[in-house]
Amino acid sequence: MNQILRNRHRQGAMASLFVLLLPIFFPSLFAPLSHASPSVFLEWNAPKPRHMRLIKSALQRETSNAQQTDLWLPLENQGWSSCVEPPKAPEKSQGYIQVFLDGGLNQQRMGDDVSIVKELPDEFSWSTREYYATAIRATRIKTAPVHASANWYIENVLPVVQSYGIAAIAPFSHRLAFDNLPMELQRLRCKVNFQALVFVPHIRALGDALVSRLRYPSDENKAFDNGYLQKVTGRQHKQRGGKFVVLHLRFDKDMAAHSACDFGGGKAEKLALAKYRQVMWQGRVLNSQFTDEELRSQGRCPLTPEEIGLLLAALGFNNNTRLYLASHKVYGGEARISTLRKLFPLMEDKKSLASSEERAQIKGKASLLAAVDYYVSMHSDIFISASPGNMHNALVGHRTYENLKTIRPNMALLGQLFLNKSMEWPELQEAVVEGHANRQGQIRLRKPNQSIYTYPAPDCMCSS
């Protein structure tokens, strides 16, 4: 009898030891309790739609031909046009200004009529990241202030270029002021950003293929044969083709956690996001001091895929709309996107439109993926972004410069509407349409300290 009890005790101890070792051998199962990784529990408890009654009504929505015609009409001439005619550059160069880029869209763009070289001449081959990392160098400009004046560059950078033939500015981000600059400099910046810089050839080739497949969704375009990419890039997009809208959906874990909003994923999601905030920002997140209701009323919560789908449906986009999803990773995966896909079954993305061979050059490279999305967005009939951010700001400015229809969600209005759980579909639709009547690409003049790349008028555009 004693032997049996000892065996049972030994088995119980082994079982307890196994349970204690589970987090070590299978850490992903316990992510909410350890490091800031996606929670498996979140996948088991997939977030359910939070506005089911509105979704049911949206799925049964009908729009008239007149509504569809108005919706897809391009912007009328607003009396503004680009007027970038800066003075011609001197024929002889005084030297090189070198910058080191650590990410972002501009790494994938190159100069057209602005002289930009990918590699320095042999005489300057020594000017590398490694060279500047090992010691203080006379050719490095390290103290460039954010939003410096033009005079600062004349006094501090030009003498270095004149003396050594090269000046390396690192770090380099927003290093020239937006205010109190000569008009010719402002317009030169706009010419560089909106006209001279173009994406590298393989980004343009893939982007053209995706645009063509969105406009001409035939069986031929789904073939994905090896020679197809080259074939579609020659197609003239000016031909009569279908229309499409690009939705830039940024709903990654960083944004979800930093917003401190509740997205309906239950306790497991709240715990995972709280732990992530603690690991990434030591819990110092300003929004954490407000309730979810307060944040939504102030428009400080990013729109979920479900909510952006309801916004599009309320604006009048029907289930035949061809929607391109410009997004990298969506927190919650397909479970988050499923409602949006039900509302817009013709939704496409890079993976659905291009073969794995065509995507090989951009696979796993965030800046390249963003570059392709940017290119497709600039060729769409309508662009809408689910939340503000760098991509949103860049595209809003660029499309304003080109007078293209661009819908800016009224975040505060939408936050308040979605808090009202008794709201019926007709009431939501009326409020959304009225609240976005003047948020579809209308010119907004730049204010002091604002970026000319987001608000190109009046610095880069002339009123007629």
C-alpha positions as CSV (number, residue, x, y, z in Angstrom):
1,M,0.0,0.0,0.0
2,N,2.8,2.4,0.9
3,Q,4.5,1.5,-2.4
4,I,1.3,2.5,-4.3
5,L,1.1,5.8,-2.5
6,R,4.8,6.5,-3.2
7,N,4.2,5.8,-6.9
8,R,1.2,8.1,-7.0
9,H,3.1,10.9,-5.2
10,R,6.0,10.5,-7.7
11,Q,3.6,10.7,-10.7
12,G,1.9,13.8,-9.2
13,A,5.3,15.5,-8.7
14,M,6.3,14.7,-12.3
15,A,3.0,16.1,-13.6
16,S,3.5,19.3,-11.5
17,L,7.0,19.6,-12.9
18,F,5.7,19.3,-16.4
19,V,3.2,22.1,-15.9
20,L,5.9,24.3,-14.4
21,L,8.1,23.7,-17.5
22,L,5.4,24.3,-20.0
23,P,6.1,28.1,-20.3
24,I,9.8,27.3,-20.9
25,F,9.3,24.7,-23.7
26,F,6.1,26.3,-25.2
27,P,6.5,30.1,-24.5
28,S,4.0,31.2,-27.2
29,L,1.2,29.6,-25.2
30,F,1.9,32.0,-22.4
31,A,2.7,35.1,-24.4
32,P,0.3,37.4,-22.5
33,L,2.1,36.5,-19.3
34,S,5.6,36.8,-20.6
35,H,7.2,38.6,-23.5
36,A,5.2,40.9,-25.8
37,S,4.3,38.4,-28.6
38,P,1.0,37.8,-30.2
39,S,-1.3,35.8,-27.9
40,V,-2.5,32.3,-29.0
41,F,-5.5,32.9,-26.7
42,L,-6.5,35.8,-28.9
43,E,-6.7,33.3,-31.8
44,W,-8.8,30.9,-29.8
45,N,-11.1,33.8,-28.8
46,A,-11.3,35.5,-32.1
47,P,-12.8,39.0,-31.9
48,K,-16.4,39.0,-32.9
49,P,-18.0,41.9,-34.8
50,R,-18.9,44.7,-32.5
51,H,-21.6,46.3,-34.7
52,M,-23.5,43.2,-35.9
53,R,-26.8,45.0,-36.4
54,L,-25.2,47.7,-38.6
55,I,-23.2,45.0,-40.5
56,K,-26.4,43.1,-41.3
57,S,-28.0,46.3,-42.7
58,A,-24.8,47.1,-44.6
59,L,-24.8,43.7,-46.3
60,Q,-28.3,44.4,-47.6
61,R,-27.5,48.0,-48.7
62,E,-28.5,49.2,-52.1
63,T,-27.2,52.2,-54.0
64,S,-28.6,53.9,-57.0
65,N,-26.8,54.5,-60.3
66,A,-26.9,58.2,-59.6
67,Q,-25.2,57.7,-56.2
68,Q,-22.5,55.5,-57.8
69,T,-21.9,58.1,-60.5
70,D,-21.4,60.9,-57.9
71,L,-19.2,58.8,-55.7
72,W,-16.7,58.0,-58.5
73,L,-16.6,61.4,-60.1
74,P,-13.1,62.8,-60.0
75,L,-12.5,66.1,-58.2
76,E,-13.4,69.2,-60.0
77,N,-10.8,71.9,-60.7
78,Q,-10.4,73.7,-57.4
79,G,-8.5,76.7,-58.9
80,W,-5.1,75.4,-57.8
81,S,-2.3,73.9,-59.8
82,S,1.3,73.1,-59.4
83,C,3.7,75.9,-60.1
84,V,7.1,74.6,-59.4
85,E,9.6,76.4,-61.6
86,P,12.7,76.8,-59.4
87,P,15.8,78.4,-60.8
88,K,18.1,76.1,-62.8
89,A,20.9,74.4,-61.0
90,P,24.4,75.6,-61.8
91,E,26.1,73.6,-64.6
92,K,29.1,72.7,-62.5
93,S,28.6,70.8,-59.3
94,Q,30.3,72.1,-56.1
95,G,30.4,68.7,-54.6
96,Y,28.2,66.0,-52.9
97,I,25.9,66.0,-50.0
98,Q,25.6,62.5,-48.7
99,V,22.7,61.2,-46.5
100,F,22.2,57.8,-45.0
101,L,18.6,56.5,-45.0
102,D,17.6,53.9,-42.5
103,G,14.2,53.0,-44.0
104,G,11.1,54.4,-45.5
105,L,9.8,55.1,-49.0
106,N,12.5,57.4,-50.2
107,Q,15.0,54.5,-50.2
108,Q,12.9,53.1,-53.1
109,R,12.9,56.3,-55.1
110,M,15.5,57.8,-57.4
111,G,16.1,61.1,-59.1
112,D,14.6,62.0,-62.5
113,D,15.7,65.6,-63.2
114,V,17.4,66.0,-59.8
115,S,21.0,64.7,-59.8
116,I,21.1,61.8,-57.3
117,V,23.8,59.2,-57.5
118,K,23.5,55.7,-55.9
119,E,27.3,55.4,-55.6
120,L,29.9,58.0,-55.0
121,P,32.8,58.4,-57.4
122,D,35.9,56.4,-56.5
123,E,37.6,59.4,-55.0
124,F,35.0,59.4,-52.3
125,S,34.7,55.7,-51.8
126,W,36.0,56.1,-48.3
127,S,32.8,58.0,-47.2
128,T,30.8,55.1,-45.7
129,R,28.8,54.4,-42.5
130,E,31.7,52.5,-41.1
131,Y,34.1,55.4,-41.7
132,Y,31.9,57.8,-39.7
133,A,31.2,55.2,-37.0
134,T,34.9,54.8,-35.9
135,A,35.9,58.4,-35.2
136,I,35.0,62.1,-35.5
137,R,35.3,63.1,-39.1
138,A,35.6,66.6,-40.6
139,T,33.2,65.7,-43.4
140,R,30.4,64.6,-41.2
141,I,27.6,67.0,-40.2
142,K,26.2,65.5,-37.0
143,T,24.6,68.5,-35.4
144,A,22.0,69.5,-38.0
145,P,19.1,70.8,-36.0
146,V,15.6,69.6,-36.8
147,H,13.9,72.3,-39.0
148,A,17.1,74.3,-39.6
149,S,17.0,77.5,-41.6
150,A,18.5,77.8,-45.0
151,N,21.2,80.1,-43.6
152,W,22.3,77.3,-41.3
153,Y,23.1,75.1,-44.3
154,I,24.9,78.0,-46.0
155,E,27.0,78.7,-43.0
156,N,27.7,75.1,-41.8
157,V,27.4,72.7,-44.7
158,L,28.5,74.7,-47.8
159,P,32.0,75.4,-46.4
160,V,32.5,71.6,-45.8
161,V,31.4,70.8,-49.4
162,Q,33.7,73.5,-50.8
163,S,36.7,72.3,-48.7
164,Y,36.4,68.5,-49.1
165,G,34.0,68.0,-52.0
166,I,31.6,66.1,-49.8
167,A,29.5,66.6,-46.7
168,A,27.8,63.7,-45.0
169,I,24.7,64.6,-42.9
170,A,23.7,61.9,-40.4
171,P,21.2,61.6,-38.9
172,F,19.0,63.1,-41.6
173,S,15.3,63.6,-41.1
174,H,13.2,66.8,-41.3
175,R,16.4,68.9,-41.3
176,L,15.1,71.9,-43.1
177,A,12.4,74.3,-41.8
178,F,9.0,74.5,-43.4
179,D,8.6,78.2,-42.6
180,N,10.4,81.4,-43.4
181,L,12.2,80.0,-46.5
182,P,12.5,81.7,-49.9
183,M,9.7,80.7,-52.2
184,E,12.1,79.2,-54.8
185,L,13.5,76.8,-52.2
186,Q,10.0,75.7,-51.2
187,R,9.0,75.0,-54.7
188,L,12.3,73.2,-55.4
189,R,11.5,70.9,-52.5
190,C,8.1,70.2,-53.9
191,K,9.5,69.5,-57.4
192,V,12.0,67.0,-55.8
193,N,9.3,65.3,-53.8
194,F,6.3,65.2,-56.2
195,Q,8.0,65.2,-59.6
196,A,11.7,64.4,-59.7
197,L,11.8,61.4,-57.3
198,V,10.3,58.3,-58.9
199,F,10.3,54.7,-57.7
200,V,13.0,52.3,-58.9
201,P,12.1,50.2,-62.0
202,H,11.1,46.9,-60.3
203,I,8.7,48.8,-58.0
204,R,7.1,50.6,-60.9
205,A,6.8,47.3,-62.9
206,L,5.1,45.4,-60.2
207,G,2.9,48.4,-59.3
208,D,1.8,48.8,-63.0
209,A,0.9,45.1,-63.1
210,L,-1.2,45.4,-59.9
211,V,-3.0,48.5,-61.2
212,S,-3.7,46.8,-64.6
213,R,-5.1,43.7,-62.8
214,L,-7.4,45.9,-60.7
215,R,-8.7,47.8,-63.7
216,Y,-9.0,44.8,-66.0
217,P,-9.9,41.8,-63.8
218,S,-10.1,39.2,-66.5
219,D,-9.1,35.6,-66.4
220,E,-6.0,36.5,-68.4
221,N,-4.9,38.8,-65.6
222,K,-5.0,36.0,-63.1
223,A,-2.8,33.7,-65.1
224,F,0.4,34.8,-63.3
225,D,2.6,33.3,-66.1
226,N,6.3,34.2,-66.0
227,G,6.1,36.7,-68.8
228,Y,3.0,38.5,-67.7
229,L,4.6,41.2,-65.5
230,Q,6.4,42.6,-68.5
231,K,3.3,42.3,-70.7
232,V,0.9,44.3,-68.5
233,T,3.4,47.2,-67.8
234,G,3.0,48.2,-71.4
235,R,-0.7,48.5,-71.2
236,Q,-2.0,52.1,-71.5
237,H,-3.9,52.8,-68.3
238,K,-5.6,55.7,-70.1
239,Q,-7.8,53.1,-71.8
240,R,-11.3,52.7,-70.5
241,G,-11.0,50.3,-67.5
242,G,-12.7,49.6,-64.2
243,K,-12.4,51.9,-61.2
244,F,-10.9,50.9,-57.8
245,V,-10.4,52.4,-54.4
246,V,-7.3,51.9,-52.2
247,L,-7.7,51.4,-48.5
248,H,-4.6,52.0,-46.4
249,L,-5.3,49.9,-43.3
250,R,-2.8,50.4,-40.6
251,F,-3.9,48.2,-37.7
252,D,-0.8,46.6,-36.4
253,K,0.0,45.6,-32.8
254,D,2.1,48.8,-32.2
255,M,-0.8,51.0,-33.1
256,A,-3.4,49.0,-31.3
257,A,-1.4,48.9,-28.1
258,H,-0.3,52.5,-28.2
259,S,-3.8,53.7,-28.6
260,A,-4.9,52.0,-25.4
261,C,-8.3,51.5,-26.9
262,D,-10.6,48.4,-26.5
263,F,-11.0,46.5,-29.8
264,G,-13.3,43.8,-28.6
265,G,-10.8,41.0,-28.1
266,G,-11.8,40.3,-24.5
267,K,-9.6,39.9,-21.5
268,A,-6.8,38.0,-23.3
269,E,-6.4,40.8,-25.8
270,K,-6.4,43.5,-23.1
271,L,-3.8,41.7,-21.1
272,A,-1.6,41.1,-24.2
273,L,-1.8,44.8,-25.2
274,A,-1.1,46.0,-21.7
275,K,1.9,43.7,-21.4
276,Y,3.1,44.9,-24.8
277,R,2.8,48.6,-23.7
278,Q,4.8,47.8,-20.6
279,V,7.6,46.1,-22.6
280,M,7.8,48.6,-25.5
281,W,7.1,51.9,-23.6
282,Q,7.4,51.0,-20.0
283,G,3.7,51.7,-19.7
284,R,4.2,55.4,-20.4
285,V,1.4,55.8,-22.9
286,L,-0.6,59.1,-22.6
287,N,-3.9,57.5,-23.8
288,S,-3.8,55.0,-20.9
289,Q,-5.2,57.6,-18.5
290,F,-8.4,57.9,-20.5
291,T,-11.4,55.5,-20.8
292,D,-12.2,53.8,-24.1
293,E,-15.3,55.9,-24.4
294,E,-13.3,59.2,-23.9
295,L,-10.7,58.1,-26.4
296,R,-13.3,57.2,-29.1
297,S,-15.2,60.5,-28.5
298,Q,-12.0,62.4,-29.1
299,G,-11.2,60.4,-32.3
300,R,-8.1,58.9,-30.8
301,C,-8.8,55.2,-31.6
302,P,-7.7,53.8,-34.9
303,L,-10.6,52.4,-37.0
304,T,-10.8,48.6,-37.0
305,P,-11.3,46.8,-40.4
306,E,-14.9,46.3,-39.4
307,E,-15.4,50.0,-38.8
308,I,-13.6,51.2,-41.9
309,G,-15.8,48.7,-43.9
310,L,-19.0,50.3,-42.4
311,L,-17.6,53.8,-43.2
312,L,-17.1,52.8,-46.9
313,A,-20.5,51.2,-47.1
314,A,-22.2,54.2,-45.5
315,L,-20.4,56.5,-48.0
316,G,-22.1,54.5,-50.8
317,F,-19.5,51.9,-52.0
318,N,-21.4,48.8,-52.9
319,N,-20.3,45.1,-52.8
320,N,-19.1,45.3,-56.4
321,T,-16.4,47.8,-55.5
322,R,-12.9,46.7,-56.3
323,L,-11.0,47.4,-53.1
324,Y,-7.2,47.2,-52.9
325,L,-6.0,46.6,-49.3
326,A,-2.7,48.4,-48.7
327,S,-1.5,46.9,-45.5
328,H,1.4,44.9,-44.1
329,K,0.2,43.1,-41.0
330,V,-3.2,43.4,-39.3
331,Y,-3.3,42.7,-35.6
332,G,-5.7,39.7,-35.1
333,G,-5.1,38.4,-38.7
334,E,-7.9,37.2,-40.9
335,A,-10.3,37.1,-37.9
336,R,-10.1,41.0,-37.9
337,I,-10.4,41.3,-41.7
338,S,-13.3,38.8,-42.3
339,T,-16.1,41.3,-41.8
340,L,-14.5,43.8,-44.2
341,R,-14.1,41.0,-46.7
342,K,-17.8,40.1,-46.3
343,L,-18.8,43.8,-47.0
344,F,-16.4,44.0,-50.0
345,P,-15.9,40.5,-51.5
346,L,-13.8,41.9,-54.4
347,M,-11.1,43.0,-52.0
348,E,-7.6,42.4,-53.3
349,D,-4.0,42.8,-52.1
350,K,-0.5,42.2,-53.3
351,K,-0.7,38.4,-52.5
352,S,-4.0,37.9,-54.4
353,L,-2.9,39.9,-57.4
354,A,0.7,38.8,-58.0
355,S,2.4,35.4,-58.0
356,S,5.0,34.5,-55.5
357,E,7.7,34.8,-58.2
358,E,6.6,38.4,-59.0
359,R,6.7,39.2,-55.3
360,A,10.0,37.6,-54.7
361,Q,12.0,40.9,-54.7
362,I,9.8,42.6,-52.1
363,K,9.0,39.6,-49.8
364,G,9.7,40.3,-46.2
365,K,11.0,43.8,-46.9
366,A,8.7,46.4,-45.2
367,S,9.9,49.4,-47.1
368,L,9.6,47.7,-50.5
369,L,6.1,46.5,-49.6
370,A,5.1,50.0,-48.6
371,A,6.6,51.4,-51.8
372,V,4.4,49.1,-54.0
373,D,1.3,50.1,-51.9
374,Y,2.2,53.8,-52.3
375,Y,2.6,53.4,-56.1
376,V,-0.8,51.7,-56.4
377,S,-2.4,54.3,-54.1
378,M,-1.2,57.1,-56.4
379,H,-2.9,55.4,-59.4
380,S,-6.2,54.7,-57.7
381,D,-9.4,56.6,-58.4
382,I,-10.1,57.1,-54.7
383,F,-7.8,56.7,-51.7
384,I,-8.8,56.4,-48.0
385,S,-6.7,55.8,-44.9
386,A,-8.1,54.1,-41.8
387,S,-5.9,56.2,-39.5
388,P,-3.3,59.1,-39.6
389,G,0.3,58.3,-40.0
390,N,3.4,58.9,-42.2
391,M,2.0,56.9,-45.2
392,H,-1.4,58.7,-44.8
393,N,0.3,62.2,-44.6
394,A,2.5,61.5,-47.6
395,L,-0.3,60.3,-49.8
396,V,-2.7,63.0,-48.8
397,G,-0.1,65.6,-49.8
398,H,0.8,64.0,-53.0
399,R,-2.8,63.4,-54.1
400,T,-3.7,67.0,-53.2
401,Y,-0.8,68.1,-55.4
402,E,-2.3,66.0,-58.3
403,N,-5.9,67.0,-57.4
404,L,-7.0,63.4,-56.8
405,K,-10.0,62.3,-54.7
406,T,-8.8,61.4,-51.2
407,I,-11.2,60.6,-48.3
408,R,-10.0,61.6,-44.8
409,P,-12.1,59.9,-42.2
410,N,-13.6,62.1,-39.5
411,M,-12.2,60.2,-36.6
412,A,-14.1,62.1,-33.8
413,L,-17.4,61.8,-35.6
414,L,-17.0,58.1,-36.3
415,G,-15.9,57.4,-32.7
416,Q,-19.0,59.0,-31.4
417,L,-21.3,57.2,-34.0
418,F,-19.9,53.8,-33.2
419,L,-20.3,54.3,-29.5
420,N,-24.1,54.7,-30.1
421,K,-25.2,51.0,-30.0
422,S,-28.8,51.9,-30.8
423,M,-28.1,53.7,-34.0
424,E,-29.9,52.4,-37.1
425,W,-28.3,52.1,-40.5
426,P,-30.1,55.1,-42.2
427,E,-29.1,57.4,-39.4
428,L,-25.5,56.2,-39.6
429,Q,-25.4,56.6,-43.3
430,E,-26.8,60.2,-43.2
431,A,-24.3,61.2,-40.5
432,V,-21.4,59.7,-42.4
433,V,-22.2,61.3,-45.7
434,E,-22.8,64.7,-44.2
435,G,-19.7,64.5,-42.1
436,H,-17.4,63.6,-45.0
437,A,-18.8,66.0,-47.7
438,N,-15.8,68.3,-47.3
439,R,-13.2,65.7,-46.6
440,Q,-12.6,64.2,-50.1
441,G,-9.6,66.0,-51.3
442,Q,-10.6,69.7,-50.9
443,I,-7.6,72.0,-50.8
444,R,-6.4,72.9,-47.2
445,L,-3.9,75.7,-46.9
446,R,-0.8,74.9,-44.9
447,K,-0.5,76.5,-41.5
448,P,2.7,77.5,-39.7
449,N,4.9,74.5,-38.7
450,Q,2.9,72.1,-40.9
451,S,4.7,70.1,-43.6
452,I,4.6,71.2,-47.2
453,Y,4.6,67.5,-48.1
454,T,1.2,67.1,-46.5
455,Y,-0.1,70.5,-47.3
456,P,1.4,71.6,-50.6
457,A,-0.8,74.7,-51.0
458,P,0.0,77.5,-51.1
459,D,3.8,77.0,-51.2
460,C,3.9,74.6,-54.1
461,M,0.6,75.4,-55.8
462,C,-0.7,78.6,-57.4
463,S,-4.3,79.8,-57.3
464,S,-5.8,80.7,-60.6
